[in-house]
Amino acid sequence: DVTHVQEFGRLKYVHVSIDTYSKYVWATAQAGEKALHVIRHLTSCFAVMGVPREIKTDNGPAYTSKKISQFMRMWGVRHITGIPNSPTGQAVVE
């Protein structure tokens, strides 16, 4: 998920991932919400938390892009998408 924090200036897009098993939270401040920014976030997340078997995201444009699909395939991660901005679909992050 991405949260907007205006006070962070140029890096106002805070990308957040949660390991639902350990409840560990990883957040990075990025300059945008595009696939490139998601990949930067996930790469740092994998470096700290390890590579997951699967990731669940909403089906926003950045997450359904060809770049993200290739990235997930390269890392061997199963990518599951839900409904955008749905608190029931992404209840842990939303």
C-alpha positions as CSV (number, residue, x, y, z in Angstrom):
1,D,0.0,0.0,0.0
2,V,1.1,3.6,-0.4
3,T,0.5,6.4,2.0
4,H,1.0,10.1,1.1
5,V,2.9,12.1,3.7
6,Q,3.2,15.7,2.4
7,E,5.7,16.6,5.0
8,F,8.3,14.3,3.4
9,G,8.5,16.6,0.4
10,R,9.8,14.9,-2.8
11,L,9.7,11.5,-1.1
12,K,6.1,11.8,0.0
13,Y,4.9,8.4,-1.2
14,V,5.5,5.9,1.7
15,H,5.2,2.3,0.4
16,V,4.3,-0.2,3.1
17,S,4.6,-4.0,3.2
18,I,3.6,-6.3,6.0
19,D,4.6,-9.9,6.6
20,T,1.3,-11.3,7.8
21,Y,3.1,-14.2,9.6
22,S,5.6,-12.3,11.6
23,K,3.7,-9.0,11.6
24,Y,6.9,-7.2,10.5
25,V,6.3,-3.9,8.8
26,W,8.6,-2.5,6.1
27,A,8.2,1.1,4.8
28,T,10.2,3.1,2.3
29,A,9.8,6.7,1.2
30,Q,9.7,7.0,-2.6
31,A,9.3,9.8,-5.1
32,G,6.3,8.2,-6.8
33,E,3.8,5.3,-7.1
34,K,4.9,3.9,-10.4
35,A,6.2,0.4,-11.1
36,L,9.8,1.6,-10.7
37,H,9.1,2.8,-7.2
38,V,7.2,-0.4,-6.2
39,I,10.2,-2.4,-7.5
40,R,12.6,-0.2,-5.5
41,H,10.5,-0.7,-2.4
42,L,10.1,-4.5,-2.8
43,T,13.9,-5.0,-3.5
44,S,14.8,-3.3,-0.2
45,C,12.0,-5.3,1.5
46,F,13.3,-8.6,0.1
47,A,16.9,-7.6,1.3
48,V,15.7,-7.2,4.9
49,M,12.8,-9.6,5.2
50,G,13.7,-12.3,2.6
51,V,12.0,-13.2,-0.6
52,P,8.3,-14.3,0.1
53,R,6.5,-17.1,-1.6
54,E,3.6,-14.8,-2.4
55,I,2.6,-11.1,-2.3
56,K,-0.9,-9.8,-2.2
57,T,-1.6,-6.3,-3.5
58,D,-4.5,-4.3,-4.9
59,N,-4.8,-4.2,-8.6
60,G,-3.8,-0.6,-9.1
61,P,-1.9,0.3,-12.3
62,A,1.6,0.0,-10.8
63,Y,0.9,-3.5,-9.4
64,T,-0.6,-4.9,-12.6
65,S,2.1,-3.5,-14.9
66,K,4.3,-5.7,-17.1
67,K,7.4,-4.5,-15.2
68,I,5.9,-5.8,-11.9
69,S,4.9,-9.1,-13.5
70,Q,8.4,-9.6,-14.8
71,F,9.9,-8.6,-11.4
72,M,7.8,-11.1,-9.5
73,R,8.5,-13.9,-12.0
74,M,12.3,-13.1,-11.8
75,W,12.1,-13.5,-8.0
76,G,9.8,-16.5,-8.1
77,V,7.1,-14.7,-6.2
78,R,3.4,-15.6,-6.7
79,H,1.5,-12.3,-7.1
80,I,-2.1,-12.1,-6.0
81,T,-4.2,-9.0,-6.6
82,G,-7.3,-7.8,-4.9
83,I,-9.7,-4.9,-5.2
84,P,-8.1,-1.4,-5.2
85,N,-8.7,0.6,-2.0
86,S,-10.8,-2.2,-0.5
87,P,-10.3,-2.4,3.3
88,T,-11.6,-5.9,3.2
89,G,-9.2,-7.1,0.5
90,Q,-6.1,-5.5,2.1
91,A,-7.3,-5.3,5.7
92,V,-3.9,-5.6,7.2
93,V,-2.4,-2.7,5.4
94,E,-5.4,-0.5,4.8
